[in-house]
Amino acid sequence: MAHVYVTTNETKVGIEGGRITIKSRGETVRSVPKQTVESITVFGNAVLSTQCIQFCLINGISVSFFSGKGKYFGRLESTVHNKVEVLEQQIDTFRDPQFRLELCKRIASAKIRNQEVVIRRYTKEQTIKLDTLIKDMKIYRNKVEHSNNAEQLLGYEGMAARTYFEALSEIIEPEFKFSGRSRRPPRDPFNSMLSLGYTLLMYEIYPKAENEGLSPYYAVLHKNYANHPALISDLMEEWRSVIVDSTVLSLVQGHEIKPEHFEYADDSQGVFLTKEGLSKFINKFEKTMNRTSRYLLYDQAERSMRKSIQEQCRRMRIAIANEDVNEYAPVIIR
């Protein structure tokens, strides 16, 4: 399936015959068979034709809009996958305290374990401090797995997250050093890539959860509040380090991206990828999403990351429908 990214201003995305076309100043720069398109992601001032919009809505194709600097604006949303019965099941099941706590434990524990693996994978030189931080993460993971309530669990998960980002700051190349997570706006190049990657990941998962009839806005781990797709944040947790952090670390540690691929906002508030940097990031992100693995525990099938996420969303729906948390096995990398 094709995942189309539009990163050039003054570009028009339309349909000609059986193909989706991308034109810049009247010249076709790319075209793909329309039946193979799964998503369209637009950065900057591109225009989608009415015919293209209608085709995407009818066929449930995800379309997301970003500024040229990677700020998320919104998405084109179809209502073809809304299923009231699944929503009712989701609300009823998530209100069960035991189901809720056990599912939170599975998600948070898998997230921390995957973070531990990523740190080890990208560590070039082990230090006493790094070894201590990894041990601390294991302690927090054990605390998460034995938590008695959601508040306690979230406290330990937060401690593990701070420890993880401290460990990340120990292993990355000196020119990309950062002092912890910063958002809205990201204040250094490393955080800039993390923020963009997490946003892209969120809107990879969103339509897959929606296609299963799940409400993106009713969750177990994250708080439910207006305009926040909390369930997608839940589903993202075990994938963050597996997909986004690994992509960013690979770019940095492999010297594929450099400080000159970033620019500062006019008010010095925030750091963003240049056009060339954005292209490098998207290419790497797509390679990660298309990479195959056997991470899912349901069977030994080899799937791309996208197919694995799709299966995870399906399993979440099954767990909800059967009111059985054991139907959902979190992603754990090795």
N, C-alpha and C positions, 0 to 999 in steps of 0.2 A: 504494500500500500504506500501511496505517496503522501508525504507531509511537506506542504509548501510553505516556505518562508519568503516574505516580501520585505526587503530591507532598503529599497531605493525609493526616494521621494518622486513624486510626479509619475507614479506607476498606476496602470489600470489593470485590474484582474477581471476577466470576462470569460464568456463561453463562445466558442466558434465550433460549430458542428458537434463532434463528440469529445471535444477537448477543452480544458480550462487553460486559458492563455494569460500570460503576464507580458504586458507591453510597456515599454518606456519610450516616450516621445514618438509614439506610433510604430516603433519597431518591436517585433516579438522577441523577447529575450529567453522565454521558456514556455513550453506547453506540455501538458500531461493529460492522458486519458481521464475524463472526468469521473468515470466509475472507479478509478483507483485512488482517488483523493480521499484521505481520512481526516485531514485537518489543514487549515490555512492560518498562518500567524503573520500578522501585519505589523511592521515597525515603521513609524513615520506617516507621511501623508500620501498613502495609496488610496485608490478608489476601487470599490467593487461594483460591478454593474448590477442592475436590478435582476437580470436573468441569473447571474451568478449567485446572488443572495437567495433568490427563490429556490434554486437548485440545492444550495447548502441546507436551507431550512427543511425542505421536503425530505432530504436524504439524511438528516441528522449529522451533517458534517460540522465539526467544531471550527469556529472562526473566532480568533482572539485578536484584540487590538492593543498595541503598545505605542508609546511615544518613540521617537528616534533614539532616545537615551535609555529605553527599556522600562519606562514607567507604565504599569498596566492600567488600561482605560476600561475595558469591559469585553464582553463576548456576545456574539450572535447566538441566540438561544431559541431552539425549537421546543414545542410542547408535546411532540409526538411520543415521548417516552414516559410521560407522567402516569403513574399507576397508584391510585388512591389506596388500594388494598395493601400494597407494599409499604406505603407511608404509614398506614395504621399499624402494621406489624412492627415496623421500625420503632415507632414511638413507644408502643407497648413493651417490646422486648428491652429496649434501652432503659426503660424505667425500672426494670428488675434489678435491684441492688447487687445481687450475686453475679448475674450475667455481666452487668456493667463493670464491676470490679475485676472480674476475671479477664474480660476482654482488654481492659486498660493495662493489666499486668502483662499480658501477652505482647501488646503493641510496644509498651515502654521498655520492656526487657529486651525485645528484639532490636529496638532502636539502639540501645546502649551497647549491646553485643556487637552489632554491625559497626558502630563507631570504633570500638576496640580493634576490630579486624582492620579497618581502614587505616588507623594510626600505625599499626604494625606494618602494613603493606608499604607505606610510603616513608617509613623511618629509615634514613640512611645511616645514622649513627645513634646507638642506644646510649642514653645518659641516665644517671641516677634519678634526676628529676622526672624524666619521661617515664621511667620504670615505676616510680611512685605514683604518678598521675594515672597510669593504666591500672595499677592495683586499686587505687581509689575508685575508679570507674567500676571495677568488679564488685567492690563493696557496695556501692550505690545500687548496682544491678541486683545484687542479692537482697538488699533492703526493699527494692521495688517488688520483687517476686514474693516477699513475705509481708507486704503492707496489709493493714487491716481495713483501710478505707482510702477513698480517692484522694483526699487532701494530703494524707501521709505520702501516698505514692507520688503525687505531683511534686511534693517537696524534694524527695530523693531524685526524681527525674530531673528537676531543675539543677540540683547540685551536680549531677552527672554531666549535664549539658555544659555548665560552666567549666568543669574539669576537662571536658573534651576539647573545647575551644582553646583552653590554655595549652593543652597538648598539641593542638594544631599549630599554635604560634611557635612551638618549639621545633617543629620539623620542616616548616616551609622555608623556601629560599629567602635569604636576608633581604633582598630587594622587594619582597612582598610581605614583609613582617606586618603583623597587625596585633592589636591588644584586645582581642575579644570581639564579639559580634556587635555590629552597629547596623541599624536599619533606618529607613525613611529620614534622611537619605543615608546610603552607605558612605562611610568616611575614608575608605581606602580601597585600592584595587581588588584585594582579596574579597572583602565584603561585597563589593560591587558585583563580582561574579557569582557569589553565593546567593545574593538577593535575586538576581535575574534567573539563576538556575532554579531556585525554589519556586519562583512564580511560574516559570515554564512547566515545571513538574506538576504544580497544582492544577494547571489547566490542561495537562495531559490526563490527570486522574479524573477531573470533574466530569467530562462527558461519558467516561466509562462507568462511573458510579451512576450517573443519570440514566444511562442506557439500561441499567438493571432495575430502574424504577426507584432507586434510593433517593432520599432527600439529601442534597449536599449540606443542608443547614441544620441538621439535627444529629448530635454527636454524643460520644461517651467520654472521651478524654479531654477534649477542648470545650470551653464554655460556649454555650449557645447564645449568641447575641446578634442584633440586626446586621444584615448585609455581610456576615462572615460565614463562608462555607465551612463550618466547623468539622463536618464529617470528612471532608477532603483533607483538612489539616490532620485528622486522626489517621487516615489512610496513608498520608505522606510520610509519617514518622519513620517507619521502618525502611523507607526508600531514600530518605534524604542523603545519608552518607554513601549508600550503595550507588546512587546515580549522580547526584549533584556534587557532593564533596569529592568523589573520585574523579569526576570530570575536571573540576577546578584544580585539584592536586596534580593530575596528569599534565594539564597545560602548564602549570607553574614549574613542577619538578622536571618536566621534560624540556623546559625552556622554549616552549612553543608560543608563549605569550610573554610580552615584555612591558615594562612600565610605560613605554611610549604608545602603547595601545589603549591608554586611558587618558581622559581629560577631566578637568575640574569645572564645576558649575561656575557661572560668572560671579556668584556671591561666595564662592569657595565652600559652599555647603553641599557636599556630595561629590562622588567620583563616579564616572560613567565610562563605558567602553566607547572607543571611537568606531567609526564605520568598519574599519579593517579589523579591529578587535572583536566587534560583534560578529562579523563573519567567521572568524576563527573559533569563537565560542560556540556558535550555532553548529558549525561543522563537527566539533568535538562532541557536543551534546547529542547530536543525531547518531554519531558512531556508538555512543554509549547506549542510547535507546534501542538501537538495532542489534546490539551485541546479544548473543544467545547464552543461556545458562540453564542449569537444573536447580535453581534456588528453591523452587516451590516444593513442599513436602508431600503434596497430594499424590504425585506420581513421579516418574523419572523422565517425563517428557522434557525435551529441550525447547525452550521458548525464548523469543526476544524479550527485552525488558517490557516493551509495550504489551505483548501478549501475556506476560506474567502479571502485570498490573490489572489487565482485563480479567484474568482468572481470579485474582485476589478480590476484586469487586464482586464477582459472581459468587465467590465463597462467602463473602460477607452477607450477601443477600440470603444465601442458603442457611447460614447460621442464624440469621434473624427469623426466617420463615419457620425453622425447626426449633427455635428457642434453645439452641444447643451451641455453646461457645466452642465446643470441640470441633465443630465443622470449619472453624477458621484457624489455620496454621500460619503464624507470621513468617515473613521472609527472614531467613538467617543465612548470612554468607559465611564462607569458610576461608 
